Amino acid sequence: MSRKERRAPRVEGIRALLEAGDHRAAGDAARALAADGSAPDDERAAAAAVLASLAPDRAAVAVGVLGVLAALVLSVAVLVGG
């Protein structure tokens, strides 16, 4: 394995947490790495990429909010009309 192909142990740890399904710990570790000013730029970029992958899709959040609003409107309509 060449030097360029090697990943830092902290980045590998974050990826291992993601693969294990521990997204909260992976996000915490990625935030800590991204905030570490002494970390190399490539490690901080990898941490930022992990954080971006954990962020929810805005369209999915918007559809979810619209669904909740529709359920509330229907509930009120049934209660008032019923």
N, CA, C and O atoms as a Maestro MAE file, in Angstrom:
{
 s_m_m2io_version
 :::
 2.0.0
}

f_m_ct {
 s_m_title
 :::
 protein
 m_atom[328] {
  # First column is atom index #
  i_m_mmod_type
  r_m_x_coord
  r_m_y_coord
  r_m_z_coord
  i_m_residue_number
  s_m_chain_name
  s_m_pdb_residue_name
  s_m_pdb_atom_name
  i_m_atomic_number
  :::
  1 25 0.857 -1.162 0.000 1 A "MET " " N  " 7
  2 3 0.000 0.000 0.000 1 A "MET " " CA " 6
  3 2 0.905 1.227 0.000 1 A "MET " " C  " 6
  4 15 1.808 1.342 0.829 1 A "MET " " O  " 8
  5 25 0.665 2.116 -0.908 2 A "SER " " N  " 7
  6 3 1.494 3.311 -0.980 2 A "SER " " CA " 6
  7 2 1.104 4.291 0.118 2 A "SER " " C  " 6
  8 15 0.044 4.177 0.735 2 A "SER " " O  " 8
  9 25 1.960 5.223 0.337 3 A "ARG " " N  " 7
  10 3 1.728 6.217 1.384 3 A "ARG " " CA " 6
  11 2 0.462 7.023 1.096 3 A "ARG " " C  " 6
  12 15 -0.271 7.390 2.014 3 A "ARG " " O  " 8
  13 25 0.215 7.294 -0.182 4 A "LYS " " N  " 7
  14 3 -0.949 8.080 -0.551 4 A "LYS " " CA " 6
  15 2 -2.253 7.315 -0.293 4 A "LYS " " C  " 6
  16 15 -3.278 7.931 -0.001 4 A "LYS " " O  " 8
  17 25 -2.224 5.983 -0.397 5 A "GLU " " N  " 7
  18 3 -3.424 5.178 -0.207 5 A "GLU " " CA " 6
  19 2 -3.755 4.954 1.261 5 A "GLU " " C  " 6
  20 15 -4.881 4.574 1.584 5 A "GLU " " O  " 8
  21 25 -2.803 5.179 2.153 6 A "ARG " " N  " 7
  22 3 -3.045 4.977 3.578 6 A "ARG " " CA " 6
  23 2 -3.940 6.075 4.122 6 A "ARG " " C  " 6
  24 15 -3.846 7.234 3.718 6 A "ARG " " O  " 8
  25 25 -4.806 5.689 5.042 7 A "ARG " " N  " 7
  26 3 -5.662 6.670 5.706 7 A "ARG " " CA " 6
  27 2 -5.194 6.818 7.138 7 A "ARG " " C  " 6
  28 15 -4.604 5.907 7.717 7 A "ARG " " O  " 8
  29 25 -5.466 7.963 7.685 8 A "ALA " " N  " 7
  30 3 -5.094 8.221 9.072 8 A "ALA " " CA " 6
  31 2 -5.920 7.329 9.995 8 A "ALA " " C  " 6
  32 15 -7.062 6.998 9.677 8 A "ALA " " O  " 8
  33 25 -5.354 6.942 11.129 9 A "PRO " " N  " 7
  34 3 -6.095 6.073 12.050 9 A "PRO " " CA " 6
  35 2 -7.397 6.699 12.542 9 A "PRO " " C  " 6
  36 15 -8.377 5.987 12.762 9 A "PRO " " O  " 8
  37 25 -7.421 8.017 12.716 10 A "ARG " " N  " 7
  38 3 -8.653 8.660 13.180 10 A "ARG " " CA " 6
  39 2 -9.746 8.558 12.130 10 A "ARG " " C  " 6
  40 15 -10.909 8.333 12.466 10 A "ARG " " O  " 8
  41 25 -9.388 8.722 10.871 11 A "VAL " " N  " 7
  42 3 -10.367 8.619 9.783 11 A "VAL " " CA " 6
  43 2 -10.844 7.174 9.660 11 A "VAL " " C  " 6
  44 15 -12.031 6.926 9.448 11 A "VAL " " O  " 8
  45 25 -9.923 6.222 9.794 12 A "GLU " " N  " 7
  46 3 -10.308 4.811 9.755 12 A "GLU " " CA " 6
  47 2 -11.247 4.474 10.911 12 A "GLU " " C  " 6
  48 15 -12.190 3.702 10.744 12 A "GLU " " O  " 8
  49 25 -10.986 5.055 12.079 13 A "GLY " " N  " 7
  50 3 -11.867 4.830 13.230 13 A "GLY " " CA " 6
  51 2 -13.268 5.347 12.976 13 A "GLY " " C  " 6
  52 15 -14.252 4.704 13.345 13 A "GLY " " O  " 8
  53 25 -13.360 6.504 12.349 14 A "ILE " " N  " 7
  54 3 -14.668 7.079 12.024 14 A "ILE " " CA " 6
  55 2 -15.395 6.186 11.019 14 A "ILE " " C  " 6
  56 15 -16.590 5.928 11.161 14 A "ILE " " O  " 8
  57 25 -14.673 5.720 10.013 15 A "ARG " " N  " 7
  58 3 -15.295 4.843 9.015 15 A "ARG " " CA " 6
  59 2 -15.734 3.520 9.652 15 A "ARG " " C  " 6
  60 15 -16.776 2.970 9.293 15 A "ARG " " O  " 8
  61 25 -14.943 3.016 10.590 16 A "ALA " " N  " 7
  62 3 -15.323 1.776 11.277 16 A "ALA " " CA " 6
  63 2 -16.588 1.981 12.100 16 A "ALA " " C  " 6
  64 15 -17.445 1.099 12.154 16 A "ALA " " O  " 8
  65 25 -16.708 3.135 12.736 17 A "LEU " " N  " 7
  66 3 -17.925 3.433 13.494 17 A "LEU " " CA " 6
  67 2 -19.139 3.495 12.570 17 A "LEU " " C  " 6
  68 15 -20.212 2.997 12.908 17 A "LEU " " O  " 8
  69 25 -18.959 4.110 11.404 18 A "LEU " " N  " 7
  70 3 -20.062 4.183 10.438 18 A "LEU " " CA " 6
  71 2 -20.469 2.789 9.967 18 A "LEU " " C  " 6
  72 15 -21.657 2.478 9.878 18 A "LEU " " O  " 8
  73 25 -19.478 1.956 9.667 19 A "GLU " " N  " 7
  74 3 -19.784 0.606 9.199 19 A "GLU " " CA " 6
  75 2 -20.455 -0.226 10.283 19 A "GLU " " C  " 6
  76 15 -21.252 -1.117 9.988 19 A "GLU " " O  " 8
  77 25 -20.129 0.069 11.538 20 A "ALA " " N  " 7
  78 3 -20.747 -0.653 12.649 20 A "ALA " " CA " 6
  79 2 -22.150 -0.131 12.953 20 A "ALA " " C  " 6
  80 15 -22.890 -0.751 13.716 20 A "ALA " " O  " 8
  81 25 -22.516 1.002 12.359 21 A "GLY " " N  " 7
  82 3 -23.848 1.561 12.562 21 A "GLY " " CA " 6
  83 2 -23.940 2.557 13.696 21 A "GLY " " C  " 6
  84 15 -25.040 2.985 14.047 21 A "GLY " " O  " 8
  85 25 -22.824 2.933 14.274 22 A "ASP " " N  " 7
  86 3 -22.829 3.897 15.377 22 A "ASP " " CA " 6
  87 2 -22.651 5.305 14.798 22 A "ASP " " C  " 6
  88 15 -21.565 5.880 14.864 22 A "ASP " " O  " 8
  89 25 -23.722 5.843 14.235 23 A "HIS " " N  " 7
  90 3 -23.651 7.124 13.556 23 A "HIS " " CA " 6
  91 2 -23.425 8.285 14.522 23 A "HIS " " C  " 6
  92 15 -22.764 9.262 14.170 23 A "HIS " " O  " 8
  93 25 -23.962 8.187 15.720 24 A "ARG " " N  " 7
  94 3 -23.773 9.259 16.699 24 A "ARG " " CA " 6
  95 2 -22.298 9.393 17.081 24 A "ARG " " C  " 6
  96 15 -21.755 10.498 17.095 24 A "ARG " " O  " 8
  97 25 -21.659 8.280 17.388 25 A "ALA " " N  " 7
  98 3 -20.242 8.318 17.758 25 A "ALA " " CA " 6
  99 2 -19.384 8.741 16.568 25 A "ALA " " C  " 6
  100 15 -18.402 9.465 16.733 25 A "ALA " " O  " 8
  101 25 -19.753 8.293 15.373 26 A "ALA " " N  " 7
  102 3 -19.004 8.692 14.178 26 A "ALA " " CA " 6
  103 2 -19.129 10.192 13.946 26 A "ALA " " C  " 6
  104 15 -18.149 10.850 13.596 26 A "ALA " " O  " 8
  105 25 -20.324 10.734 14.137 27 A "GLY " " N  " 7
  106 3 -20.514 12.175 13.981 27 A "GLY " " CA " 6
  107 2 -19.742 12.967 15.017 27 A "GLY " " C  " 6
  108 15 -19.145 13.997 14.705 27 A "GLY " " O  " 8
  109 25 -19.755 12.477 16.262 28 A "ASP " " N  " 7
  110 3 -19.003 13.159 17.315 28 A "ASP " " CA " 6
  111 2 -17.506 13.150 17.012 28 A "ASP " " C  " 6
  112 15 -16.830 14.168 17.166 28 A "ASP " " O  " 8
  113 25 -16.990 11.995 16.581 29 A "ALA " " N  " 7
  114 3 -15.571 11.889 16.262 29 A "ALA " " CA " 6
  115 2 -15.211 12.758 15.051 29 A "ALA " " C  " 6
  116 15 -14.147 13.377 15.020 29 A "ALA " " O  " 8
  117 25 -16.100 12.800 14.061 30 A "ALA " " N  " 7
  118 3 -15.846 13.621 12.872 30 A "ALA " " CA " 6
  119 2 -15.870 15.103 13.228 30 A "ALA " " C  " 6
  120 15 -15.054 15.870 12.717 30 A "ALA " " O  " 8
  121 25 -16.794 15.521 14.098 31 A "ARG " " N  " 7
  122 3 -16.823 16.924 14.528 31 A "ARG " " CA " 6
  123 2 -15.556 17.281 15.294 31 A "ARG " " C  " 6
  124 15 -15.003 18.366 15.110 31 A "ARG " " O  " 8
  125 25 -15.097 16.380 16.145 32 A "ALA " " N  " 7
  126 3 -13.869 16.630 16.906 32 A "ALA " " CA " 6
  127 2 -12.668 16.727 15.969 32 A "ALA " " C  " 6
  128 15 -11.804 17.584 16.156 32 A "ALA " " O  " 8
  129 25 -12.610 15.862 14.970 33 A "LEU " " N  " 7
  130 3 -11.501 15.902 14.025 33 A "LEU " " CA " 6
  131 2 -11.556 17.152 13.161 33 A "LEU " " C  " 6
  132 15 -10.523 17.763 12.887 33 A "LEU " " O  " 8
  133 25 -12.748 17.535 12.732 34 A "ALA " " N  " 7
  134 3 -12.883 18.736 11.905 34 A "ALA " " CA " 6
  135 2 -12.514 20.001 12.684 34 A "ALA " " C  " 6
  136 15 -12.027 20.970 12.102 34 A "ALA " " O  " 8
  137 25 -12.745 19.991 13.995 35 A "ALA " " N  " 7
  138 3 -12.433 21.156 14.816 35 A "ALA " " CA " 6
  139 2 -10.977 21.189 15.270 35 A "ALA " " C  " 6
  140 15 -10.506 22.207 15.776 35 A "ALA " " O  " 8
  141 25 -10.265 20.075 15.089 36 A "ASP " " N  " 7
  142 3 -8.874 19.998 15.525 36 A "ASP " " CA " 6
  143 2 -7.994 20.773 14.552 36 A "ASP " " C  " 6
  144 15 -7.787 20.351 13.415 36 A "ASP " " O  " 8
  145 25 -7.483 21.900 15.006 37 A "GLY " " N  " 7
  146 3 -6.651 22.745 14.145 37 A "GLY " " CA " 6
  147 2 -5.314 22.125 13.811 37 A "GLY " " C  " 6
  148 15 -4.695 22.511 12.820 37 A "GLY " " O  " 8
  149 25 -4.844 21.171 14.610 38 A "SER " " N  " 7
  150 3 -3.543 20.563 14.350 38 A "SER " " CA " 6
  151 2 -3.638 19.354 13.417 38 A "SER " " C  " 6
  152 15 -2.616 18.788 13.027 38 A "SER " " O  " 8
  153 25 -4.856 18.961 13.063 39 A "ALA " " N  " 7
  154 3 -5.031 17.814 12.159 39 A "ALA " " CA " 6
  155 2 -4.678 18.230 10.734 39 A "ALA " " C  " 6
  156 15 -4.911 19.373 10.341 39 A "ALA " " O  " 8
  157 25 -4.116 17.301 9.963 40 A "PRO " " N  " 7
  158 3 -3.813 17.612 8.556 40 A "PRO " " CA " 6
  159 2 -5.081 17.939 7.771 40 A "PRO " " C  " 6
  160 15 -6.181 17.509 8.118 40 A "PRO " " O  " 8
  161 25 -4.896 18.697 6.724 41 A "ASP " " N  " 7
  162 3 -6.044 19.138 5.915 41 A "ASP " " CA " 6
  163 2 -6.813 17.969 5.305 41 A "ASP " " C  " 6
  164 15 -8.040 18.017 5.217 41 A "ASP " " O  " 8
  165 25 -6.109 16.924 4.885 42 A "ASP " " N  " 7
  166 3 -6.818 15.804 4.259 42 A "ASP " " CA " 6
  167 2 -7.685 15.063 5.280 42 A "ASP " " C  " 6
  168 15 -8.759 14.572 4.934 42 A "ASP " " O  " 8
  169 25 -7.231 14.978 6.535 43 A "GLU " " N  " 7
  170 3 -8.053 14.352 7.575 43 A "GLU " " CA " 6
  171 2 -9.272 15.207 7.882 43 A "GLU " " C  " 6
  172 15 -10.374 14.686 8.055 43 A "GLU " " O  " 8
  173 25 -9.075 16.515 7.949 44 A "ARG " " N  " 7
  174 3 -10.207 17.405 8.220 44 A "ARG " " CA " 6
  175 2 -11.198 17.376 7.080 44 A "ARG " " C  " 6
  176 15 -12.405 17.457 7.307 44 A "ARG " " O  " 8
  177 25 -10.705 17.261 5.839 45 A "ALA " " N  " 7
  178 3 -11.604 17.160 4.682 45 A "ALA " " CA " 6
  179 2 -12.394 15.855 4.731 45 A "ALA " " C  " 6
  180 15 -13.580 15.834 4.402 45 A "ALA " " O  " 8
  181 25 -11.740 14.766 5.140 46 A "ALA " " N  " 7
  182 3 -12.444 13.489 5.261 46 A "ALA " " CA " 6
  183 2 -13.508 13.565 6.351 46 A "ALA " " C  " 6
  184 15 -14.597 13.014 6.193 46 A "ALA " " O  " 8
  185 25 -13.201 14.241 7.452 47 A "ALA " " N  " 7
  186 3 -14.179 14.410 8.531 47 A "ALA " " CA " 6
  187 2 -15.363 15.245 8.050 47 A "ALA " " C  " 6
  188 15 -16.510 14.949 8.387 47 A "ALA " " O  " 8
  189 25 -15.093 16.279 7.271 48 A "ALA " " N  " 7
  190 3 -16.169 17.110 6.731 48 A "ALA " " CA " 6
  191 2 -17.045 16.302 5.779 48 A "ALA " " C  " 6
  192 15 -18.261 16.491 5.739 48 A "ALA " " O  " 8
  193 25 -16.432 15.406 5.016 49 A "ALA " " N  " 7
  194 3 -17.205 14.559 4.101 49 A "ALA " " CA " 6
  195 2 -18.106 13.601 4.884 49 A "ALA " " C  " 6
  196 15 -19.241 13.345 4.484 49 A "ALA " " O  " 8
  197 25 -17.599 13.078 5.990 50 A "VAL " " N  " 7
  198 3 -18.419 12.191 6.831 50 A "VAL " " CA " 6
  199 2 -19.596 12.966 7.398 50 A "VAL " " C  " 6
  200 15 -20.725 12.477 7.395 50 A "VAL " " O  " 8
  201 25 -19.334 14.172 7.883 51 A "LEU " " N  " 7
  202 3 -20.419 14.991 8.447 51 A "LEU " " CA " 6
  203 2 -21.466 15.311 7.388 51 A "LEU " " C  " 6
  204 15 -22.664 15.302 7.670 51 A "LEU " " O  " 8
  205 25 -21.013 15.595 6.168 52 A "ALA " " N  " 7
  206 3 -21.958 15.889 5.092 52 A "ALA " " CA " 6
  207 2 -22.796 14.659 4.751 52 A "ALA " " C  " 6
  208 15 -23.971 14.784 4.405 52 A "ALA " " O  " 8
  209 25 -22.200 13.478 4.847 53 A "SER " " N  " 7
  210 3 -22.962 12.265 4.529 53 A "SER " " CA " 6
  211 2 -23.986 11.942 5.612 53 A "SER " " C  " 6
  212 15 -24.968 11.250 5.344 53 A "SER " " O  " 8
  213 25 -23.770 12.431 6.827 54 A "LEU " " N  " 7
  214 3 -24.703 12.164 7.921 54 A "LEU " " CA " 6
  215 2 -25.860 13.163 7.967 54 A "LEU " " C  " 6
  216 15 -26.860 12.920 8.642 54 A "LEU " " O  " 8
  217 25 -25.734 14.271 7.263 55 A "ALA " " N  " 7
  218 3 -26.780 15.297 7.278 55 A "ALA " " CA " 6
  219 2 -28.006 14.794 6.519 55 A "ALA " " C  " 6
  220 15 -27.871 14.166 5.469 55 A "ALA " " O  " 8
  221 25 -29.205 15.067 7.046 56 A "PRO " " N  " 7
  222 3 -30.410 14.613 6.351 56 A "PRO " " CA " 6
  223 2 -30.636 15.405 5.060 56 A "PRO " " C  " 6
  224 15 -30.244 16.567 4.952 56 A "PRO " " O  " 8
  225 25 -31.261 14.769 4.108 57 A "ASP " " N  " 7
  226 3 -31.586 15.418 2.846 57 A "ASP " " CA " 6
  227 2 -32.681 16.450 3.105 57 A "ASP " " C  " 6
  228 15 -33.694 16.138 3.732 57 A "ASP " " O  " 8
  229 25 -32.485 17.657 2.634 58 A "ARG " " N  " 7
  230 3 -33.454 18.731 2.893 58 A "ARG " " CA " 6
  231 2 -34.813 18.434 2.274 58 A "ARG " " C  " 6
  232 15 -35.846 18.772 2.852 58 A "ARG " " O  " 8
  233 25 -34.818 17.815 1.123 59 A "ALA " " N  " 7
  234 3 -36.096 17.501 0.478 59 A "ALA " " CA " 6
  235 2 -36.872 16.481 1.306 59 A "ALA " " C  " 6
  236 15 -38.093 16.586 1.427 59 A "ALA " " O  " 8
  237 25 -36.186 15.507 1.872 60 A "ALA " " N  " 7
  238 3 -36.866 14.509 2.698 60 A "ALA " " CA " 6
  239 2 -37.437 15.151 3.961 60 A "ALA " " C  " 6
  240 15 -38.536 14.803 4.394 60 A "ALA " " O  " 8
  241 25 -36.705 16.073 4.542 61 A "VAL " " N  " 7
  242 3 -37.201 16.773 5.728 61 A "VAL " " CA " 6
  243 2 -38.430 17.602 5.373 61 A "VAL " " C  " 6
  244 15 -39.401 17.627 6.129 61 A "VAL " " O  " 8
  245 25 -38.393 18.277 4.230 62 A "ALA " " N  " 7
  246 3 -39.525 19.100 3.806 62 A "ALA " " CA " 6
  247 2 -40.765 18.242 3.557 62 A "ALA " " C  " 6
  248 15 -41.870 18.624 3.943 62 A "ALA " " O  " 8
  249 25 -40.591 17.096 2.918 63 A "VAL " " N  " 7
  250 3 -41.732 16.202 2.664 63 A "VAL " " CA " 6
  251 2 -42.293 15.687 3.987 63 A "VAL " " C  " 6
  252 15 -43.509 15.573 4.139 63 A "VAL " " O  " 8
  253 25 -41.430 15.379 4.935 64 A "GLY " " N  " 7
  254 3 -41.884 14.926 6.243 64 A "GLY " " CA " 6
  255 2 -42.691 15.989 6.976 64 A "GLY " " C  " 6
  256 15 -43.716 15.688 7.588 64 A "GLY " " O  " 8
  257 25 -42.228 17.225 6.912 65 A "VAL " " N  " 7
  258 3 -42.951 18.333 7.559 65 A "VAL " " CA " 6
  259 2 -44.304 18.529 6.897 65 A "VAL " " C  " 6
  260 15 -45.304 18.744 7.582 65 A "VAL " " O  " 8
  261 25 -44.347 18.458 5.573 66 A "LEU " " N  " 7
  262 3 -45.625 18.602 4.872 66 A "LEU " " CA " 6
  263 2 -46.586 17.470 5.240 66 A "LEU " " C  " 6
  264 15 -47.789 17.696 5.367 66 A "LEU " " O  " 8
  265 25 -46.069 16.270 5.410 67 A "GLY " " N  " 7
  266 3 -46.914 15.151 5.809 67 A "GLY " " CA " 6
  267 2 -47.504 15.351 7.193 67 A "GLY " " C  " 6
  268 15 -48.676 15.051 7.415 67 A "GLY " " O  " 8
  269 25 -46.710 15.851 8.119 68 A "VAL " " N  " 7
  270 3 -47.209 16.118 9.474 68 A "VAL " " CA " 6
  271 2 -48.270 17.217 9.435 68 A "VAL " " C  " 6
  272 15 -49.292 17.113 10.112 68 A "VAL " " O  " 8
  273 25 -48.036 18.263 8.653 69 A "LEU " " N  " 7
  274 3 -49.027 19.332 8.535 69 A "LEU " " CA " 6
  275 2 -50.333 18.815 7.931 69 A "LEU " " C  " 6
  276 15 -51.416 19.187 8.383 69 A "LEU " " O  " 8
  277 25 -50.237 17.970 6.924 70 A "ALA " " N  " 7
  278 3 -51.451 17.403 6.317 70 A "ALA " " CA " 6
  279 2 -52.206 16.552 7.335 70 A "ALA " " C  " 6
  280 15 -53.435 16.598 7.382 70 A "ALA " " O  " 8
  281 25 -51.499 15.784 8.140 71 A "ALA " " N  " 7
  282 3 -52.152 14.967 9.167 71 A "ALA " " CA " 6
  283 2 -52.841 15.846 10.203 71 A "ALA " " C  " 6
  284 15 -53.939 15.525 10.659 71 A "ALA " " O  " 8
  285 25 -52.211 16.944 10.575 72 A "LEU " " N  " 7
  286 3 -52.823 17.864 11.533 72 A "LEU " " CA " 6
  287 2 -54.077 18.512 10.967 72 A "LEU " " C  " 6
  288 15 -55.086 18.633 11.662 72 A "LEU " " O  " 8
  289 25 -54.016 18.929 9.710 73 A "VAL " " N  " 7
  290 3 -55.175 19.556 9.073 73 A "VAL " " CA " 6
  291 2 -56.332 18.557 8.997 73 A "VAL " " C  " 6
  292 15 -57.475 18.913 9.284 73 A "VAL " " O  " 8
  293 25 -56.046 17.319 8.616 74 A "LEU " " N  " 7
  294 3 -57.094 16.309 8.540 74 A "LEU " " CA " 6
  295 2 -57.674 16.006 9.923 74 A "LEU " " C  " 6
  296 15 -58.883 15.817 10.060 74 A "LEU " " O  " 8
  297 25 -56.834 15.959 10.930 75 A "SER " " N  " 7
  298 3 -57.314 15.693 12.296 75 A "SER " " CA " 6
  299 2 -58.237 16.800 12.772 75 A "SER " " C  " 6
  300 15 -59.286 16.530 13.357 75 A "SER " " O  " 8
  301 25 -57.854 18.035 12.527 76 A "VAL " " N  " 7
  302 3 -58.682 19.168 12.952 76 A "VAL " " CA " 6
  303 2 -60.003 19.160 12.174 76 A "VAL " " C  " 6
  304 15 -61.062 19.420 12.746 76 A "VAL " " O  " 8
  305 25 -59.941 18.863 10.878 77 A "ALA " " N  " 7
  306 3 -61.150 18.820 10.061 77 A "ALA " " CA " 6
  307 2 -62.116 17.739 10.551 77 A "ALA " " C  " 6
  308 15 -63.328 17.955 10.566 77 A "ALA " " O  " 8
  309 25 -61.603 16.605 10.943 78 A "VAL " " N  " 7
  310 3 -62.448 15.533 11.441 78 A "VAL " " CA " 6
  311 2 -63.047 15.918 12.798 78 A "VAL " " C  " 6
  312 15 -64.230 15.684 13.042 78 A "VAL " " O  " 8
  313 25 -62.241 16.499 13.669 79 A "LEU " " N  " 7
  314 3 -62.744 16.880 14.981 79 A "LEU " " CA " 6
  315 2 -63.779 17.995 14.921 79 A "LEU " " C  " 6
  316 15 -64.773 17.967 15.647 79 A "LEU " " O  " 8
  317 25 -63.543 18.973 14.057 80 A "VAL " " N  " 7
  318 3 -64.471 20.100 13.941 80 A "VAL " " CA " 6
  319 2 -65.733 19.668 13.182 80 A "VAL " " C  " 6
  320 15 -66.844 20.050 13.552 80 A "VAL " " O  " 8
  321 25 -65.564 18.897 12.157 81 A "GLY " " N  " 7
  322 3 -66.716 18.489 11.334 81 A "GLY " " CA " 6
  323 2 -67.484 17.325 11.933 81 A "GLY " " C  " 6
  324 15 -68.643 17.107 11.579 81 A "GLY " " O  " 8
  325 25 -66.872 16.585 12.820 82 A "GLY " " N  " 7
  326 3 -67.475 15.357 13.290 82 A "GLY " " CA " 6
  327 2 -68.348 15.524 14.450 82 A "GLY " " C  " 6
  328 15 -68.917 14.548 14.940 82 A "GLY " " O  " 8
  :::
 }
 m_bond[327] {
  # First column is bond index #
  i_m_from
  i_m_to
  i_m_order
  :::
  1 1 2 1
  2 2 3 1
  3 3 4 2
  4 3 5 1
  5 5 6 1
  6 6 7 1
  7 7 8 2
  8 7 9 1
  9 9 10 1
  10 10 11 1
  11 11 12 2
  12 11 13 1
  13 13 14 1
  14 14 15 1
  15 15 16 2
  16 15 17 1
  17 17 18 1
  18 18 19 1
  19 19 20 2
  20 19 21 1
  21 21 22 1
  22 22 23 1
  23 23 24 2
  24 23 25 1
  25 25 26 1
  26 26 27 1
  27 27 28 2
  28 27 29 1
  29 29 30 1
  30 30 31 1
  31 31 32 2
  32 31 33 1
  33 33 34 1
  34 34 35 1
  35 35 36 2
  36 35 37 1
  37 37 38 1
  38 38 39 1
  39 39 40 2
  40 39 41 1
  41 41 42 1
  42 42 43 1
  43 43 44 2
  44 43 45 1
  45 45 46 1
  46 46 47 1
  47 47 48 2
  48 47 49 1
  49 49 50 1
  50 50 51 1
  51 51 52 2
  52 51 53 1
  53 53 54 1
  54 54 55 1
  55 55 56 2
  56 55 57 1
  57 57 58 1
  58 58 59 1
  59 59 60 2
  60 59 61 1
  61 61 62 1
  62 62 63 1
  63 63 64 2
  64 63 65 1
  65 65 66 1
  66 66 67 1
  67 67 68 2
  68 67 69 1
  69 69 70 1
  70 70 71 1
  71 71 72 2
  72 71 73 1
  73 73 74 1
  74 74 75 1
  75 75 76 2
  76 75 77 1
  77 77 78 1
  78 78 79 1
  79 79 80 2
  80 79 81 1
  81 81 82 1
  82 82 83 1
  83 83 84 2
  84 83 85 1
  85 85 86 1
  86 86 87 1
  87 87 88 2
  88 87 89 1
  89 89 90 1
  90 90 91 1
  91 91 92 2
  92 91 93 1
  93 93 94 1
  94 94 95 1
  95 95 96 2
  96 95 97 1
  97 97 98 1
  98 98 99 1
  99 99 100 2
  100 99 101 1
  101 101 102 1
  102 102 103 1
  103 103 104 2
  104 103 105 1
  105 105 106 1
  106 106 107 1
  107 107 108 2
  108 107 109 1
  109 109 110 1
  110 110 111 1
  111 111 112 2
  112 111 113 1
  113 113 114 1
  114 114 115 1
  115 115 116 2
  116 115 117 1
  117 117 118 1
  118 118 119 1
  119 119 120 2
  120 119 121 1
  121 121 122 1
  122 122 123 1
  123 123 124 2
  124 123 125 1
  125 125 126 1
  126 126 127 1
  127 127 128 2
  128 127 129 1
  129 129 130 1
  130 130 131 1
  131 131 132 2
  132 131 133 1
  133 133 134 1
  134 134 135 1
  135 135 136 2
  136 135 137 1
  137 137 138 1
  138 138 139 1
  139 139 140 2
  140 139 141 1
  141 141 142 1
  142 142 143 1
  143 143 144 2
  144 143 145 1
  145 145 146 1
  146 146 147 1
  147 147 148 2
  148 147 149 1
  149 149 150 1
  150 150 151 1
  151 151 152 2
  152 151 153 1
  153 153 154 1
  154 154 155 1
  155 155 156 2
  156 155 157 1
  157 157 158 1
  158 158 159 1
  159 159 160 2
  160 159 161 1
  161 161 162 1
  162 162 163 1
  163 163 164 2
  164 163 165 1
  165 165 166 1
  166 166 167 1
  167 167 168 2
  168 167 169 1
  169 169 170 1
  170 170 171 1
  171 171 172 2
  172 171 173 1
  173 173 174 1
  174 174 175 1
  175 175 176 2
  176 175 177 1
  177 177 178 1
  178 178 179 1
  179 179 180 2
  180 179 181 1
  181 181 182 1
  182 182 183 1
  183 183 184 2
  184 183 185 1
  185 185 186 1
  186 186 187 1
  187 187 188 2
  188 187 189 1
  189 189 190 1
  190 190 191 1
  191 191 192 2
  192 191 193 1
  193 193 194 1
  194 194 195 1
  195 195 196 2
  196 195 197 1
  197 197 198 1
  198 198 199 1
  199 199 200 2
  200 199 201 1
  201 201 202 1
  202 202 203 1
  203 203 204 2
  204 203 205 1
  205 205 206 1
  206 206 207 1
  207 207 208 2
  208 207 209 1
  209 209 210 1
  210 210 211 1
  211 211 212 2
  212 211 213 1
  213 213 214 1
  214 214 215 1
  215 215 216 2
  216 215 217 1
  217 217 218 1
  218 218 219 1
  219 219 220 2
  220 219 221 1
  221 221 222 1
  222 222 223 1
  223 223 224 2
  224 223 225 1
  225 225 226 1
  226 226 227 1
  227 227 228 2
  228 227 229 1
  229 229 230 1
  230 230 231 1
  231 231 232 2
  232 231 233 1
  233 233 234 1
  234 234 235 1
  235 235 236 2
  236 235 237 1
  237 237 238 1
  238 238 239 1
  239 239 240 2
  240 239 241 1
  241 241 242 1
  242 242 243 1
  243 243 244 2
  244 243 245 1
  245 245 246 1
  246 246 247 1
  247 247 248 2
  248 247 249 1
  249 249 250 1
  250 250 251 1
  251 251 252 2
  252 251 253 1
  253 253 254 1
  254 254 255 1
  255 255 256 2
  256 255 257 1
  257 257 258 1
  258 258 259 1
  259 259 260 2
  260 259 261 1
  261 261 262 1
  262 262 263 1
  263 263 264 2
  264 263 265 1
  265 265 266 1
  266 266 267 1
  267 267 268 2
  268 267 269 1
  269 269 270 1
  270 270 271 1
  271 271 272 2
  272 271 273 1
  273 273 274 1
  274 274 275 1
  275 275 276 2
  276 275 277 1
  277 277 278 1
  278 278 279 1
  279 279 280 2
  280 279 281 1
  281 281 282 1
  282 282 283 1
  283 283 284 2
  284 283 285 1
  285 285 286 1
  286 286 287 1
  287 287 288 2
  288 287 289 1
  289 289 290 1
  290 290 291 1
  291 291 292 2
  292 291 293 1
  293 293 294 1
  294 294 295 1
  295 295 296 2
  296 295 297 1
  297 297 298 1
  298 298 299 1
  299 299 300 2
  300 299 301 1
  301 301 302 1
  302 302 303 1
  303 303 304 2
  304 303 305 1
  305 305 306 1
  306 306 307 1
  307 307 308 2
  308 307 309 1
  309 309 310 1
  310 310 311 1
  311 311 312 2
  312 311 313 1
  313 313 314 1
  314 314 315 1
  315 315 316 2
  316 315 317 1
  317 317 318 1
  318 318 319 1
  319 319 320 2
  320 319 321 1
  321 321 322 1
  322 322 323 1
  323 323 324 2
  324 323 325 1
  325 325 326 1
  326 326 327 1
  327 327 328 2
  :::
 }
}
